[in-house]
Amino acid sequence: TLEETGKFAYENALDFIALGFKPEKTKIIINTKNIQTLYPIAAQVAKKINFSNTKATFGFTNETNIGMIFYTSLQSAPCFIEDKPVLIPLGVDQDPHFRLTRDIAPKIGKSKPALIHNIMIPSLEGPGGKMSASDEKGTVYTTDTPNIVKNKINKYAFSGGQPDVEQHRKLGGNPDVDVSYQYLRIFFEPDDNKLKSIYEDYKSGKMLSGELKA
């Protein structure tokens, strides 16, 4: 619903602030709130995209709803609000939208946006998927309390360990798929040597899954 997506948008704003963006220097654009600014630009972009482009890029079919087809045009609009070259940090899943944006930019007299591709934060439920705001079991929110975060990690975080301690000591774990290790690598441990030591201890079976989560 619009109410739910609006809630996710404001929670995402907290994510940006948590990453170090200064609120007084940051303009957070919410499509539904800033549509008067975005729509005229999106309309220009949409004029340069045909259905065959989006169909080839995203695999759209005749059953795809119009909102999804128009989404790339709206997603592109913030790149062109100001007549300046821009740098877009994005998750790799958003790349197809901005590849189309780069193709369209010269056609509307704008500079192509430069892109920085960021790794996807794995879902608590495993490295095969990304965190999604709509998946409460698979996601840690910035609005979660420390106790909620701890409980989610202990209960839901996918483990690369063995079924029991004996097998784990013998066979070792797999830190490459262990979500707790991946969060440690991405967010919390700045010392590469210490991270390497944890990786090797877990892989050898010296460190248990519970110790890694702690």
C-alpha positions in Angstrom: 0.0 0.0 0.0 1.0 3.6 -0.3 1.0 3.9 3.5 3.5 1.0 3.8 5.8 2.3 1.0 5.8 5.7 2.6 6.8 4.2 5.9 9.7 2.3 4.2 10.8 5.6 2.5 11.1 7.4 5.8 13.0 4.4 7.4 15.4 4.5 4.4 16.0 8.1 5.2 17.3 7.0 8.6 19.6 4.6 6.7 21.2 7.4 4.8 21.8 9.4 8.0 23.3 6.3 9.6 25.8 6.1 6.8 27.0 9.6 7.6 25.0 11.8 5.3 24.6 15.2 7.0 20.9 16.0 7.2 21.5 19.8 6.7 23.3 19.0 3.4 21.1 16.2 2.2 17.8 16.5 0.2 15.9 13.3 0.4 13.5 12.9 -2.5 10.3 10.9 -2.1 8.6 10.3 -5.4 5.0 10.7 -4.1 5.9 13.9 -2.2 8.1 15.5 -5.0 6.2 14.4 -8.0 5.7 18.0 -9.2 9.4 18.3 -9.7 10.0 14.8 -11.0 7.1 14.3 -13.4 8.1 16.9 -16.1 11.5 15.3 -16.3 10.2 11.8 -16.2 7.9 12.7 -19.1 10.9 13.8 -21.2 12.7 10.6 -20.4 9.6 8.4 -21.1 9.4 9.9 -24.6 12.8 8.5 -25.3 12.1 4.9 -24.1 10.0 2.5 -26.0 8.4 -0.7 -24.8 10.9 -2.9 -26.7 13.8 -1.3 -24.7 12.2 -2.1 -21.3 11.0 -5.5 -22.5 14.5 -6.5 -23.5 16.1 -5.0 -20.4 13.7 -6.2 -17.7 11.8 -9.1 -19.3 8.5 -7.3 -19.2 5.5 -9.0 -20.8 2.0 -7.8 -21.9 0.9 -8.7 -18.3 3.4 -6.3 -16.7 1.6 -3.4 -15.0 2.0 0.2 -16.4 3.6 1.4 -13.1 6.6 -0.9 -13.5 7.0 0.1 -17.2 7.0 3.8 -16.2 9.3 3.3 -13.2 12.6 3.6 -15.1 11.5 7.1 -16.3 10.7 8.2 -12.8 13.9 6.6 -11.4 15.9 8.5 -13.9 14.4 11.9 -13.1 16.6 12.9 -10.1 19.7 12.6 -12.3 18.5 15.5 -14.3 17.0 17.9 -11.8 20.0 20.1 -11.9 22.0 20.6 -15.1 25.2 19.1 -13.6 27.0 15.8 -13.9 26.0 13.5 -11.1 27.4 10.4 -9.3 24.9 7.7 -8.4 25.7 5.1 -5.7 23.4 2.1 -6.3 22.9 -1.5 -5.6 23.7 -3.8 -8.6 20.0 -4.7 -8.9 19.3 -1.1 -9.9 21.9 -1.0 -12.7 19.5 -1.8 -15.6 17.5 1.3 -14.8 20.6 3.5 -14.9 22.1 1.9 -18.0 18.9 3.0 -19.8 19.3 6.4 -18.1 22.8 6.8 -19.5 21.6 5.9 -23.0 18.8 8.5 -22.8 20.8 11.4 -21.3 22.4 12.7 -24.5 19.0 12.5 -26.2 17.6 15.0 -23.8 20.7 17.2 -23.8 22.0 16.0 -20.4 25.3 14.6 -19.1 25.4 10.8 -18.5 25.3 10.0 -14.8 28.4 8.2 -13.4 27.6 5.1 -11.3 29.2 3.4 -8.3 28.0 -0.2 -7.9 27.7 -1.3 -4.3 27.5 -4.8 -3.0 24.1 -6.1 -1.9 23.6 -6.6 1.9 22.6 -10.3 2.2 19.2 -11.1 3.8 19.3 -12.7 7.3 17.9 -15.8 5.6 20.9 -16.4 3.4 23.4 -15.0 0.9 21.1 -15.8 -2.1 18.9 -12.8 -1.5 19.2 -9.2 -0.5 17.7 -7.4 2.5 14.3 -6.1 1.6 12.2 -3.7 3.7 9.1 -5.8 3.1 10.7 -9.0 4.6 10.7 -8.6 8.4 12.4 -11.9 9.1 15.2 -11.3 6.6 15.9 -7.6 7.5 17.5 -5.6 10.3 16.0 -2.1 10.4 17.7 1.0 11.8 14.5 1.4 13.9 15.1 -2.0 15.6 16.2 -1.9 19.2 19.5 -3.7 20.1 17.5 -6.5 21.7 15.4 -7.0 18.5 18.6 -7.0 16.4 20.2 -9.6 18.7 17.2 -11.8 18.6 16.9 -11.6 14.8 20.6 -12.5 14.4 20.3 -15.5 16.8 17.0 -16.7 15.4 17.2 -16.0 11.7 20.8 -15.4 10.6 21.7 -18.1 8.1 24.6 -20.2 9.4 27.5 -21.6 7.5 28.1 -24.1 10.4 27.6 -27.8 10.6 24.5 -29.4 12.2 26.2 -30.1 15.5 29.4 -29.2 17.4 31.2 -32.4 16.7 30.8 -32.1 13.0 31.6 -28.5 13.0 34.9 -29.1 14.9 35.7 -31.8 12.4 34.6 -30.3 9.1 34.6 -26.6 9.9 32.2 -23.9 8.8 31.7 -21.9 5.6 32.2 -18.2 6.3 31.5 -17.3 2.7 27.8 -18.1 3.2 27.5 -17.4 6.9 25.4 -14.2 7.3 26.9 -13.2 10.6 30.4 -13.3 9.2 29.3 -11.3 6.2 27.8 -8.6 8.4 31.0 -8.6 10.4 33.0 -8.1 7.2 30.7 -5.4 5.8 29.9 -3.3 8.8 31.8 -4.0 12.0 35.4 -5.3 11.7 37.8 -2.7 10.2 40.9 -4.8 11.0 41.6 -7.0 7.9 44.1 -9.2 9.9 41.5 -9.8 12.6 38.9 -10.5 10.0 41.2 -13.0 8.3 41.8 -14.7 11.7 38.1 -15.1 12.3 37.5 -16.4 8.8 40.2 -19.1 9.2 39.1 -20.0 12.8 35.5 -20.5 11.6 36.5 -22.4 8.5 38.8 -24.7 10.5 36.1 -25.4 13.1 38.0 -23.7 15.9 35.2 -21.1 16.2 31.6 -22.1 16.5 28.6 -20.4 15.0 27.4 -19.2 18.4 30.8 -17.6 19.1 30.7 -15.9 15.7 27.3 -14.4 16.3 28.3 -13.2 19.8 
